Amino acid sequence: MSAPVLAFEDLGLVQGSGWLFRNLDIHIGARDRLALIGRNGAGKTTLLKLLAGRIDCDEGRRTLVPGTHVVLLEQDPKVDGFATLGDFALAGPDAPPAHEVAAIADQIGLDLSRAAATASGGERRRAAIARALAQSPDVLLLDEPTNHLDLAAIDWLESWLNRFAGAFVVISHDRTFLTRLTRSTLWLDRGQMRRAEIGFGGFEAWQEKVYAEEARAAEKLDAKLKLELHWLQRGVTARRRRNQGRLEALNRMRAQRAAMLGPAGAAKLAVEADDVRTKTVIAAEDVNKSFGERRIIRDFTLRIQRGDRIGIVGANGAGKTTLLKLLTGETPPDTGTVTLARTLDGVIIDQQRSLLAPDKRVRDVLADGSDWIEVLGVRKHIHGYLKEFLFDPGLADARVGTLSGGERSRLLLAREFARRSNLLVLDEPTNDLDLETLDLLQEVIADYEGTVLIVSHDRDFLDRTVTVTLGLDGSGRVDIIAGGYADWEAKRRKPAAPRAAARPATKPDAAPRPAAKPGATKLSYKDQRDYDLLPGRIEALDQAIARDEAALADPDLYASNPARFQQLTDAIAAARAEKDAAEERWLELAERVEALG
């Protein structure tokens, strides 16, 4: 770990009637890539504001190397009071250069002249990113940076952060984003801070080892105290193990669905079969939809079966919301038909969270003020039901306005999943959720007996939940793939592309790669050999990094065997460097192969 440029010693903060956290020590080196992990309500966002100097602590000392520029990208950028998004991006004493903001806005597809009052969540997020990155930070603090971003913007941001010369600390629910970018982990847990020199890829193994150590120590405690201290931790570990079985079941369902879809994703179903007709809940036949001259959906045919989990992915503006509205009957097609089963009874959980008025109590949202709630026909006490959704039962009388963004999202999920339904529509359900709640959401979706439609940009979440992916590329064509996001991405890539090449082949601001020599008709022997062998090498390096990170996750390793700790750390650094070089080399060769055509 490099010498710190930003640090807190003995940090403490009072919130409400007690300490949110106390005696925290945090050190950020000049090139650190840190994941900040913690349950919703643990104080992650507050901690970033403390690091940024936006709020004052009640105890402790903040140290900043002179000349170090710290920039905070907030979770919910406030654009109120600005005429345009450009005005917001260029406002304040730390306003970045206008040409820098314009350059970044152009790369991420942001119209700076867009009226701030009517801007979407994705547009506001892009404006905040342009403002933050254009300030030339030395330390970048990122609070849920991928919220409301489409896949192209997430890829661009990953590429930018990979090239970033400074340090960053990131809070995110996006496992893929964290795994690709982070090198160390800060875990804020029950008011304490733990740090491990492993990326997010090794976090879960490290977390479970810490919990196992605590469980062994708790054997000496009073049984009641042990129960109160560890019910959630044991639940998390058990849930992850159950989810492994659910993932195996999901893969079996995908294989069955692939057989039904036929070759190349064509929707060739045996519609004359009685079992198919009785299981079909939504039937789309030759559906077309246009707005003006632009064709949004073109010649789309699919029969959605009872129990299907359908993921809808694509860039913003590609037509995801339009397709969702067509499938739910909210919008009629221009041509073709969409038929919904008469028995379909849907629950829609949207991005606006319109049911969560700040002055309402938690019990008002869940049970109309009662102590009891009916969950799928079973009467449950509100305290017990809150616990199932990872809430402290004492929050039953808390006001919604006092909850964090993630807690509000979790509350809405708890309310909607209590209702009887056979169609669940989730629009960006992962925004603001912590990783433990995402595990819970995956479990609930897996156990749901009806059909699920999910619009999401969370790649890992889709890979863990959906049986069929509908991919939109903006041309009006809809890819129908049995599987998750990774399966759709694989279909879009060139043959033999390595998994790591999912990032954009052309990185913004990167120097152009050498073109093929004039007159060349094929690669040289060495280039062809590299092109063929590098994908396997990249895969092997990924596996080696994951293996060493898992070993490094042992909380006792540093004390018991510091030489082994250093050996693993050096090996991970070397493997990452080799992997980066291999990816760059393969991408260069892939472009040359494409040019040779």
C-alpha positions in Angstrom: 0.0 0.0 0.0 1.4 3.4 -1.1 1.9 6.4 1.2 -1.5 8.0 2.0 -2.6 11.2 0.3 -5.9 11.3 2.3 -6.4 9.8 5.7 -8.7 9.8 8.7 -7.6 8.7 12.2 -10.0 7.8 15.0 -12.9 8.9 12.9 -16.2 9.1 14.8 -19.7 10.5 13.8 -22.8 10.8 15.9 -26.1 10.3 14.0 -29.4 10.5 15.8 -29.1 9.3 19.4 -25.8 7.4 19.0 -22.6 6.8 17.2 -22.9 5.8 13.5 -19.3 4.7 13.7 -16.3 5.4 15.9 -12.5 4.8 16.0 -12.2 4.3 12.2 -8.8 4.6 10.6 -8.8 5.1 6.8 -5.8 5.6 4.5 -6.0 6.2 0.8 -2.8 5.9 -1.3 -2.1 7.8 -4.5 -3.0 4.9 -6.7 -5.5 3.0 -4.6 -8.5 1.4 -6.3 -10.8 0.8 -3.3 -14.3 -0.8 -3.1 -16.3 0.5 -0.1 -18.7 -2.3 0.9 -21.4 -2.2 3.6 -25.0 -2.8 4.2 -27.6 -0.1 3.4 -27.7 2.3 6.3 -24.1 1.4 7.5 -22.9 4.9 6.6 -21.1 4.5 3.3 -22.4 7.6 1.7 -21.8 9.6 4.9 -18.2 8.3 5.0 -17.6 9.5 1.4 -18.9 13.0 2.4 -16.5 13.0 5.4 -13.6 12.0 3.2 -14.5 14.8 0.7 -14.7 17.4 3.5 -18.4 18.0 2.8 -19.4 17.4 6.5 -17.5 17.5 9.8 -16.8 14.6 12.0 -17.5 14.5 15.8 -14.1 12.8 16.5 -10.9 12.2 14.7 -8.6 14.1 12.4 -8.6 14.3 8.6 -5.2 14.6 6.8 -4.8 15.7 3.2 -1.5 16.0 1.4 -1.3 19.7 0.2 -2.3 20.1 -3.4 -4.4 16.9 -3.5 -7.7 17.6 -5.3 -10.6 15.4 -3.9 -13.8 15.2 -6.0 -17.0 13.5 -4.9 -19.5 12.1 -7.4 -22.7 12.1 -5.4 -25.4 9.3 -5.6 -28.2 11.7 -6.3 -26.9 14.8 -8.1 -29.0 17.9 -7.4 -29.7 19.8 -10.6 -32.6 21.9 -9.2 -32.2 25.6 -9.9 -30.1 25.1 -13.0 -31.5 25.9 -16.4 -29.5 23.2 -18.3 -27.3 20.3 -17.5 -24.4 22.3 -18.8 -25.1 25.0 -16.3 -25.0 22.4 -13.5 -21.8 20.9 -14.8 -20.0 24.2 -14.9 -21.3 25.8 -11.7 -19.5 26.4 -8.4 -16.1 27.5 -7.2 -14.5 24.2 -8.4 -16.1 24.5 -11.9 -14.1 22.5 -14.4 -12.9 23.9 -17.8 -15.8 24.1 -20.2 -13.9 22.3 -23.0 -13.1 19.4 -20.7 -16.8 19.0 -19.8 -17.8 19.2 -23.4 -15.3 16.6 -24.4 -16.5 14.1 -21.8 -20.2 14.9 -22.5 -19.6 14.1 -26.2 -18.0 10.7 -25.3 -20.8 9.6 -23.0 -23.6 10.9 -25.2 -24.8 13.8 -23.1 -26.6 16.9 -24.5 -25.4 19.7 -22.2 -28.2 22.0 -23.5 -30.8 19.6 -22.1 -33.2 21.3 -19.6 -32.3 20.3 -16.1 -35.8 20.2 -14.8 -36.9 17.5 -17.3 -33.7 15.5 -17.5 -33.9 11.8 -16.8 -31.9 10.0 -14.1 -29.4 8.8 -16.7 -28.9 12.3 -18.1 -28.4 13.8 -14.6 -25.9 11.0 -13.8 -24.0 11.7 -17.0 -23.8 15.4 -16.2 -22.5 14.7 -12.8 -19.8 12.3 -14.2 -18.7 15.0 -16.8 -18.5 17.6 -14.0 -16.5 15.3 -11.7 -14.1 13.8 -14.2 -13.3 17.2 -15.9 -12.1 18.6 -12.5 -8.9 16.5 -12.9 -9.1 14.9 -9.4 -6.3 13.2 -7.6 -8.8 11.3 -5.4 -12.2 10.4 -6.9 -15.0 9.4 -4.5 -17.8 7.6 -6.5 -21.2 6.9 -4.9 -23.1 4.4 -7.1 -21.7 5.7 -10.3 -23.4 3.2 -12.6 -27.0 4.0 -11.4 -29.2 4.9 -14.4 -26.3 4.4 -16.8 -26.8 2.2 -19.9 -24.3 -0.5 -20.8 -22.3 1.7 -23.2 -21.8 4.4 -20.6 -20.8 1.8 -18.0 -18.2 0.4 -20.4 -16.9 3.9 -21.1 -16.6 4.7 -17.4 -14.8 1.4 -16.7 -12.3 2.3 -19.4 -11.7 5.8 -18.1 -11.1 4.5 -14.6 -8.7 1.9 -15.8 -6.6 4.7 -17.3 -7.1 7.1 -14.3 -3.7 8.0 -12.8 -5.1 8.9 -9.3 -6.9 7.0 -6.6 -10.6 6.2 -6.3 -13.0 4.9 -3.7 -16.3 3.4 -5.1 -19.6 2.4 -3.7 -21.5 0.2 -6.1 -24.0 -2.6 -6.3 -22.6 -3.6 -9.7 -20.5 -6.7 -9.0 -19.0 -6.8 -12.5 -18.0 -3.1 -12.3 -16.3 -3.7 -8.9 -14.6 -6.9 -9.9 -13.1 -5.4 -13.0 -11.8 -2.2 -11.3 -10.9 -2.6 -7.7 -7.7 -3.8 -6.1 -8.5 -3.3 -2.3 -11.6 -3.5 -0.2 -12.9 -1.4 2.7 -15.7 -3.2 4.6 -17.8 -1.0 6.8 -19.6 -3.5 9.1 -21.5 -2.8 12.3 -19.6 0.5 12.9 -16.2 -1.0 12.3 -13.8 -0.7 9.3 -11.9 -3.6 7.9 -9.4 -3.4 5.0 -8.1 -6.2 2.8 -5.6 -5.8 0.0 -7.8 -7.8 -2.4 -10.2 -6.6 -5.1 -13.9 -7.2 -4.9 -13.4 -10.6 -6.6 -12.1 -11.9 -3.3 -14.5 -10.1 -1.0 -17.1 -12.8 -0.5 -14.5 -15.4 0.5 -12.9 -13.0 2.9 -16.3 -12.0 4.4 -17.3 -15.6 5.0 -14.0 -16.3 6.8 -14.5 -13.3 9.0 -18.0 -14.4 9.9 -16.8 -18.0 10.6 -14.2 -16.6 13.0 -16.9 -14.6 14.8 -19.2 -17.6 14.9 -16.4 -19.6 16.6 -15.8 -16.8 19.1 -19.5 -16.5 19.8 -19.7 -20.1 21.0 -18.5 -18.8 24.3 -21.3 -16.2 24.5 -24.7 -16.5 26.1 -27.0 -18.3 23.6 -29.4 -15.3 23.3 -26.7 -12.8 22.8 -25.2 -15.1 20.2 -28.5 -15.3 18.3 -29.0 -11.5 18.3 -25.4 -10.9 17.2 -25.2 -13.4 14.4 -28.7 -14.1 12.9 -28.0 -11.9 9.9 -24.5 -13.1 9.3 -25.5 -16.8 9.3 -28.4 -15.9 7.0 -26.1 -14.3 4.5 -23.8 -17.3 4.4 -26.7 -19.8 4.2 -28.4 -17.7 1.5 -25.2 -17.7 -0.7 -25.0 -21.5 -0.4 -28.7 -21.9 -1.3 -28.2 -19.6 -4.3 -25.5 -21.9 -5.7 -28.2 -24.5 -6.0 -30.5 -22.0 -7.6 -27.9 -21.1 -10.1 -27.7 -24.8 -11.1 -31.5 -24.8 -11.5 -31.3 -21.6 -13.6 -28.8 -23.2 -15.9 -31.1 -26.2 -16.4 -34.0 -23.8 -17.2 -31.8 -21.9 -19.7 -30.9 -25.2 -21.5 -34.6 -26.1 -21.7 -35.5 -22.7 -23.1 -32.6 -22.8 -25.6 -34.1 -26.0 -27.0 -37.5 -24.3 -27.3 -36.1 -21.3 -29.0 -34.3 -23.3 -31.6 -31.1 -22.5 -33.5 -29.6 -19.0 -33.4 -32.3 -17.7 -31.0 -35.2 -18.0 -33.5 -38.5 -18.0 -31.7 -39.7 -21.3 -33.2 -42.0 -22.7 -30.6 -44.4 -25.6 -31.1 -47.5 -23.4 -30.7 -49.9 -26.2 -31.5 -48.8 -28.2 -28.5 -51.4 -28.1 -25.7 -48.8 -27.7 -22.9 -47.2 -24.7 -24.7 -50.6 -23.0 -25.2 -51.6 -23.4 -21.6 -48.3 -22.2 -20.3 -48.1 -19.1 -22.6 -48.8 -15.9 -20.7 -47.7 -13.3 -23.3 -47.6 -14.0 -27.0 -46.1 -11.4 -29.3 -46.5 -12.1 -33.1 -44.7 -10.0 -35.8 -44.7 -6.9 -33.6 -43.6 -3.5 -35.1 -43.5 -0.2 -33.3 -42.2 3.2 -34.6 -42.1 6.7 -33.4 -42.1 9.1 -36.4 -39.6 7.8 -38.9 -37.7 5.7 -36.4 -38.4 2.0 -36.1 -38.1 1.0 -32.4 -39.2 -2.6 -32.6 -39.0 -4.6 -35.8 -40.7 -8.0 -36.6 -40.6 -9.2 -33.0 -42.1 -12.6 -32.2 -41.9 -14.4 -28.9 -44.0 -16.5 -26.6 -43.3 -16.0 -22.9 -44.1 -19.0 -20.8 -45.3 -19.2 -17.2 -42.2 -19.1 -15.0 -39.9 -17.4 -17.5 -37.5 -14.8 -16.2 -37.0 -12.3 -19.1 -34.2 -9.8 -19.0 -34.3 -6.7 -21.3 -31.0 -5.0 -22.1 -29.6 -2.3 -24.4 -28.4 1.2 -24.5 -30.6 4.1 -23.4 -32.9 5.0 -26.2 -32.7 1.5 -27.8 -36.3 0.8 -27.0 -36.2 -1.2 -23.7 -39.1 0.7 -22.1 -41.1 0.6 -25.3 -40.7 -3.2 -25.5 -41.6 -3.6 -21.9 -44.8 -1.5 -22.4 -45.7 -3.6 -25.5 -45.3 -6.9 -23.6 -47.4 -5.7 -20.7 -50.2 -4.3 -22.9 -49.6 -0.7 -21.8 -48.7 0.3 -25.4 -50.3 -1.2 -28.6 -48.1 -2.2 -31.5 -48.4 -0.5 -34.9 -48.6 -3.8 -36.6 -48.7 -7.4 -35.2 -50.4 -8.6 -32.0 -49.6 -8.9 -28.3 -51.9 -11.3 -26.5 -51.9 -11.5 -22.7 -53.4 -14.4 -20.7 -56.7 -13.4 -19.1 -55.5 -14.6 -15.8 -52.4 -12.4 -15.8 -52.2 -10.2 -12.6 -49.1 -8.1 -12.5 -47.1 -6.1 -10.0 -44.9 -3.3 -11.4 -42.0 -1.9 -9.4 -40.7 1.2 -11.2 -37.7 3.4 -10.8 -39.7 6.3 -9.4 -40.6 4.6 -6.1 -43.8 6.8 -6.1 -45.4 5.0 -3.1 -42.6 6.1 -0.6 -43.8 9.4 0.8 -41.1 10.7 3.2 -43.5 11.4 6.0 -44.9 7.9 6.0 -43.8 5.4 8.6 -42.4 2.0 7.5 -45.5 0.2 8.9 -47.7 2.6 6.9 -46.0 1.5 3.7 -46.0 -2.2 4.5 -49.2 -2.8 6.4 -51.3 0.4 6.3 -50.3 1.2 9.9 -51.0 -2.2 11.3 -48.8 -4.7 13.2 -49.7 -7.4 10.8 -49.2 -8.0 7.1 -50.6 -10.6 4.7 -47.8 -12.1 2.7 -49.0 -14.3 -0.1 -52.1 -15.2 1.9 -50.1 -15.9 5.1 -50.5 -13.5 8.1 -47.2 -12.3 9.5 -46.2 -9.8 12.2 -44.5 -6.8 10.7 -41.4 -7.2 12.8 -40.7 -10.7 11.5 -41.3 -9.7 7.9 -39.0 -6.7 8.2 -36.3 -9.1 9.4 -36.8 -11.3 6.3 -35.8 -8.2 4.2 -32.7 -7.5 6.4 -34.3 -4.6 8.4 -33.9 -4.1 12.1 -37.5 -4.7 13.4 -37.1 -1.5 15.4 -37.5 0.5 12.2 -41.2 -0.3 12.0 -42.1 3.3 13.2 -39.2 5.1 11.4 -40.2 7.7 8.8 -39.4 6.8 5.2 -37.5 10.1 4.8 -34.9 8.9 7.3 -34.0 5.8 5.4 -31.1 5.6 2.9 -31.8 5.2 -0.8 -31.1 1.5 -0.6 -33.3 1.0 2.4 -36.2 2.7 0.6 -35.8 0.5 -2.4 -35.7 -2.6 -0.1 -38.9 -1.4 1.6 -40.7 -1.1 -1.7 -39.6 -4.6 -2.6 -40.8 -6.0 0.7 -44.2 -4.4 0.1 -44.7 -5.6 -3.5 -43.4 -9.1 -2.9 -46.1 -9.6 -0.2 -48.9 -9.2 -2.8 -50.3 -12.1 -4.8 -49.4 -11.9 -8.4 -48.3 -14.0 -11.4 -46.4 -11.3 -13.3 -43.6 -9.2 -11.8 -42.2 -6.3 -13.7 -39.0 -4.8 -12.4 -37.6 -1.6 -13.9 -33.9 -1.1 -12.8 -34.6 -3.0 -9.4 -30.9 -3.0 -8.4 -30.4 0.8 -8.1 -29.3 1.7 -4.6 -29.4 -1.8 -3.2 -26.5 -3.2 -1.2 -24.9 -6.6 -2.2 -26.7 -8.5 0.6 -30.1 -7.2 -0.6 -29.2 -8.2 -4.1 -28.6 -11.7 -2.9 -32.0 -11.7 -1.2 -33.7 -10.3 -4.4 -32.1 -13.0 -6.5 -33.5 -15.6 -4.0 -37.0 -14.1 -4.1 -37.0 -14.0 -7.9 -35.8 -17.6 -8.1 -38.6 -18.7 -5.8 -41.3 -16.6 -7.5 -43.8 -18.9 -9.2 -45.0 -16.5 -11.8 -43.3 -14.7 -14.8 -40.7 -12.0 -14.3 -39.8 -9.1 -16.7 -36.6 -7.3 -15.8 -35.1 -4.2 -17.3 -31.6 -3.8 -15.9 -28.1 -2.7 -16.7 -26.6 -4.8 -13.9 -24.8 -7.5 -15.8 -24.0 -9.8 -12.9 -27.6 -9.6 -11.6 -29.0 -10.6 -15.0 -26.5 -13.5 -15.3 -27.8 -14.8 -11.9 -31.5 -14.4 -12.5 -32.9 -14.5 -16.1 -33.6 -17.5 -18.4 -34.0 -15.4 -21.6 -32.4 -12.1 -22.6 -33.9 -9.7 -25.1 -31.1 -7.6 -26.4 -31.8 -4.3 -28.3 -29.1 -2.6 -30.4 -31.1 0.4 -31.5 -31.8 -0.8 -35.0 -35.2 -2.2 -34.0 -34.0 -5.8 -34.1 -34.4 -7.8 -30.8 -32.0 -10.6 -30.1 -33.6 -13.5 -28.3 -31.0 -15.4 -26.3 -31.5 -18.3 -23.9 -29.3 -17.1 -21.0 -28.1 -14.0 -19.3 -26.2 -10.8 -20.2 -23.0 -12.7 -20.7 -24.7 -15.0 -23.3 -26.0 -12.0 -25.2 -22.6 -10.3 -25.0 -20.9 -13.4 -26.3 -23.3 -13.5 -29.3 -22.4 -9.9 -30.2 -18.7 -10.4 -30.0 -16.5 -11.6 -32.8 -15.7 -15.4 -32.8 -13.0 -16.4 -30.4 -13.1 -13.1 -28.5 -11.9 -13.6 -24.9 -14.2 -12.9 -22.0 -12.1 -10.0 -20.9 -12.6 -8.2 -24.3 -16.1 -7.2 -23.3 -14.7 -3.7 -22.8 -14.9 -1.3 -25.8 -12.3 -2.2 -28.4 -11.7 1.6 -28.9 -11.0 3.4 -25.7 -11.9 7.1 -25.7 -8.8 9.4 -25.8 -6.5 6.4 -26.4 -3.9 6.6 -29.1 -4.9 4.9 -32.4 -3.6 1.4 -32.8 -1.5 0.5 -35.8 -3.4 -0.5 -38.9 -2.5 -3.5 -41.0 0.3 -3.0 -43.4 -0.8 -2.0 -46.9 -1.2 -5.0 -49.1 -1.2 -7.4 -46.2 -3.7 -10.3 -46.6 -3.1 -12.2 -43.4 -1.4 -12.0 -40.1 2.2 -13.0 -39.6 2.9 -16.3 -38.0 3.7 -14.7 -34.6 0.6 -12.4 -34.8 -1.7 -15.3 -35.7 -0.2 -17.4 -32.9 -0.8 -14.5 -30.4 -4.3 -14.0 -31.7 -5.1 -17.7 -31.2 -3.5 -18.2 -27.8 -4.0 -15.0 -25.9 -7.7 -15.7 -25.1 -6.7 -18.8 -23.2 -3.9 -17.0 -21.5 -6.2 -14.2 -20.4 -8.7 -16.8 -19.0 -5.8 -18.5 -17.1 -4.7 -15.2 -15.7 -8.2 -14.4 -14.5 -8.4 -17.8 -12.7 -5.0 -17.2 -11.1 -6.0 -13.8 -9.9 -9.2 -15.2 -8.4 -7.4 -18.1 -6.8 -4.7 -15.8 -5.2 -7.3 -13.3 -4.1 -9.3 -16.0 -2.3 -6.1 -17.1 -0.5 -5.3 -13.5 0.4 -8.8 -13.2 1.9 -7.7 -15.2 5.0 -7.9 -12.5 7.8 -5.1 -14.3 9.7 -2.7 -14.6 6.8 -0.7 -11.4 7.3 0.0 -12.1 11.0 0.7 -15.8 10.6 2.7 -15.8 7.3 3.7 -12.3 6.2 6.1 -13.7 3.5 3.2 -15.7 1.9 1.0 -12.5 2.1 3.6 -10.5 0.2 4.2 -13.3 -2.3 0.5 -13.5 -3.1 0.2 -9.7 -3.3 3.2 -9.6 -5.8 1.8 -12.4 -7.8 -1.6 -10.7 -8.2 0.0 -7.5 -9.2 2.2 -9.3 -11.8 -0.8 -11.3 -13.2 -2.9 -8.1 -13.5 -0.1 -6.3 -15.4 0.3 -9.3 -17.7 -3.4 -9.6 -18.3 -3.7 -5.8 -19.1 -0.9 -6.2 -21.7 -2.4 -9.4 -23.1 -5.8 -7.7 -23.5 -4.3 -4.7 -25.3 -2.3 -7.0 -27.6 -5.4 -9.1 -28.4 -7.6 -6.1 -29.1 -4.9 -4.7 -31.4 -4.8 -8.0 -33.3 -8.6 -8.2 -33.4 -8.8 -4.8 -35.1 -6.2 -5.9 -37.7 -8.1 -9.2 -38.4 -11.3 -7.1 -38.9 -9.5 -4.7 -41.2 -8.2 -7.7 -43.3 -11.8 -8.7 -43.5 
